[in-house]
Amino acid sequence: LIFLRHNIDDGLKYEYLTVENPLELWQNLNNRFEHLKAVVLPKALSDWAQLRFQDFKTVSEYNSTLFKIVSQLKMCGEVITEDMLLEKIYRTFHTSNVLLQQQYRLHGFKKYRELIGSLLIAEKNNELLLQNHVSRPTGSASLPEVNATSSHFRGRGRGRGRGNGRNQNFLGPRNNNSMKWQNLDTEQRQKCRNPGQSSNAGQAQIKRGNYHRCGMEGHWHRACRTAKHWVDLYQASLNEKGKQI
């Protein structure tokens, strides 16, 4: 009696408060709500007949709706077997997936959970393939990382990376002459290497050295960070006669 009173609705508790026999309380509740099976069963049978696997976007949505209908049918006394659950999926595949339906049928699944598990795995794999395709279409090359390129150039050319000072301290005291040489700009380095050569000649060499690669002036040929496809377009335009670059 305590268990029944604890689990029924609050309105029913006050209605059957005077009933002290648990069997009498159970019979009263059964007589009051027994007609619900006759109301739920037609709706559940109609939902089961109209249920189709192709009408759902995801496997999880179909699985949730299926078990909701199956629980209502079982409450009304209907028997739902594993073969019925499997055939419901096989017969309601989309027409574009006829070959896929035949492959799953030939696999010989005996349990519904095995078939639904395979469908979930296939769905997740398809989503991953679509995401990878959208992120970078077929035939397109990945773009180079700008930070990695610039840091690589600084490490090889100027030697002003963070780890340069730490390595100097580890190897020994810094050389003032080397520090002065690192702080010199391009024009001053040209003067140190070639004292008799003027700065204009050095600038002309810079311009002439890189002009034939990318068409832009003001930096060395090895220090050019222009993307390769732009260089290729520029080189191709040089071969076309009678057209402006």
Disulfide bonds with the S-S distance in Angstrom:
none
